[in-house]
């Protein structure tokens, strides 16, 4: 029986791939046969641990440190990855940060940094890898947005703006590259159990959980499964879509 989710012979690059959702996506892609490169901002120990876990599972994982908000640094790293791997077939734009605060108290630097990493970072990496993606018979761009892109969230005007921007970015790109067979889609996670949510108070967790019809937090593995599907041949006729993985939080 043919494995329709097989990614054997393909190379996947995951930004923000050392922890949380990015880590789960990187490991899942590797388990389905892809060679995986993760980009990480600063936690070398976490990146190395993720690569070791992948290797223990029989996957081929490598890591590069990169600030995706930095145009020149991103180009240098992307060029090196393509030189080492041959090409990139699947790009997962996952890198993201939060710097929350009510608008009246939000610092300009915190707004700018969130936009730079979450939105411009996706532009930088996608731009520098586009020739490789266009040359692939299995070109995929998968971008991780958020449920807050559609519903908003108090104290996250910067984060919600960046995540909403990723939706428009992806839909526009999908139209540009569809003629070359490259698909571009968004995953919009809801309330997912990660390092970010671990910092929330129990009251906030309870309030957010009450908004989820399935009455539980999602896991990084839930997002990883969606990413593998969108990267696979099963999703070859899907482009420009936003796939909500949120337990019904926004419907």
N, C-alpha and C positions, 0 to 999 in steps of 0.2 A: 504493500500500500504506500502510495506517495504521500510524503508529509507536506501538506499544503502550507504549513507555517515554516518550512525550512528556509534558512537564510544562508545556507552553505555557499561559500565562494564569494560572499559579499562582505564589504567592509563598512562598518558603522562607526560614526563619531558622535559621542554624547558629551555635550557641554554640561558643566556642573555634575559630573558623573561619579564623584567620589562618595557622596552620601545621599541619603533619602531617596527621593523618586529617581534621580539620575542614576544612582548606584543600582537600584532595582532594574531599571531599564537596561543598563549596561550588562548586568549579569544575565538577564533574560535573553537579550540579543545573542550573547555568547553561547548560552545553552542551546539556542536554536541554530547554531552553526556559523554565525557571523564572526569575523575578526573585529574586535572592538578597540577603539581608542577613546579614552576619556580625557577631557580637559577639566582642570580644577584650578581654583583661584589661589589657595594657599595652604590647605591642609594636606601636606605631603604624606603624613602617616595614614590618613584615611584613604588617600588614593592608592597607596601601596597595598593597604589591606584589601581594598576592593579588587585589585589586580590579582593578589594571591588567592582570594576566594574564587575568582573566575578560573584561575589556573587549576585549582583543586577540583573544579567541576569539569575540567578538560577543555575549557575555553581559552581563546587567545586574546588576552587583554593587555593593553599598554596605556601609559598615562603621560601627559604633558602638562606642565604648569602654564597657565595663561590667564591674563586678565582680558576677558572677551570685550570689555569696553575700550580697550586700547587697539586702535586700528592697525598700527604698525606691528605690534607684538602678535596680534592675531594672524596677520598675514604671514609672518615668519613661521609661526607654529603650524598653520594650515599647509603651507608649502612643504614643510618638513614632513608632516604626516603623509601627504600625497606622495612625496618622494620615497618614503619608507614603505608605505602600504601599496603603492601603485595607483590607487584611486580611492575616492569615497563614494559609496553607493547610497548610503543612508545617513542623513544628518538629523540628529535630534537636538533641537534648541531647547535646552532645559535650564541653563544657568539663570539663577534669580536670587535676589536678596529683598529683604524688607527693611524699611526704616520708617516705622509707623508714627503717626501723630496727627492730632486734629489740625485741620488746615490753618487755623489762626496761629497755631504754635509751630507749624512745620517749617523747618529751616530750608532755605533755598538749596543748600548743599545736599541735604537729604533727598529732596525732590530730584535734583539733577543726577545723583548717583544711582538711584533706583531706575530712572529712565535710561541712563547710560548702560547699566549692566543688563537689565531685563529686556529692553527694547533695542537699543542701538547694538548691544552685544549680539543679538540674533541677526541683525543686518550685517554686522562685520563678518561673522563666521559664514553666513550664507553667501555673501558676496565673494569671499575669498575661495569658497569651495564650489561655486556654481559651474565653472567649466568642467570640473570633475564629475559633478552630478549630471550635467547635460550629456556627458560622454558615456554614462552608465546605462545599460539596458534595464536597470532596476532602480532608477533614480527616485529617491524619496526624501522629502523634507517634512519632518514631524516636529511641531512646535508646541511646547507645553505652556498653556495660558492658565486660566483660573476661572472658577465660577464667579469670582468678584468682578470679572470683566463685564458680566451681564447684569449682576444684581447690585454691585457696589458694596462697600463696607465702611463703616465708620472708622476714621483714623487711617484710611488707606487710599487717599486720593491719588498719591503718587503710584502706588502699586497697581491699583485698579486701572489707572490711565495707561500704564505700561502694558498690562496684560490685555486690555482692550485694543491697544495699538497692534499687538501681535496678531490679533484676529484679522484686522484690516490688511496688515502686511502680508499675511499668509494667503488671504483670498486674492489679493492683487497679484502676488507672485504666481499663484496657481494658474491664473489666466495667461501670464507671460510665458510660462514654460510648458504648458499642457501639450503644445504642438510637438515637443521633443520627448513626450512620454514621461516627464517627471511629474509626480503627484505631490501636492502640498496640503497638509491637513493639520488641524489643531486638536489637541486633547485639552479639555477643560476640567481639571480635577476639582472636587469639592473639598470636604473636610477630611484631610488625609493625615494619618498618624506619622509625623516626621519630627525632626529636631525642632522645627519652627513651632508646631502645635504643642510640643512638650513644654514649651516655655509659658503657655497660657495658664491662667488660673482655672481652678476647677469650676468656678461659676461660669466663666466664659465657655469652657468646654461643654458644660451642661446646656447653656443657652444655644450654642451652635448645634449641638447634637439634637436638640428638640426640633430643629429646622429640617432634619434629614428623615424622609419617610421610611427609609430602611432601618432607622433607629440605631445606627452604628457608624463609627468612623471608618473611612476606607483605609486601605493599606497601600504602600508603594507598589506591591505586587499587582494590585488592581490596575494601576496606571501602566505598569510594565506590560501586562497582557494586552492592553489596548494598543500600545506602541508596537509590539510584535505583530499584531494583526495588521496595522496600517503599513508596516514595512514589508509584509508578505505579499505573495502573488494573489492571495484572496482579496486584497484591497486594491488591485491594479486599476479598477474603474471607479475609484473614489477619490475625488480631489476637491479642494476648496471647502471642505466640511469642518464643522466643529463637533467633536465627539465628547459629549458630557459624561464624565465618570464621577458622579456625585451623589449616588444613592437617591436620586430624585430631588435633590435640594433645589434645583432650578428647572422647573418644567411647566 
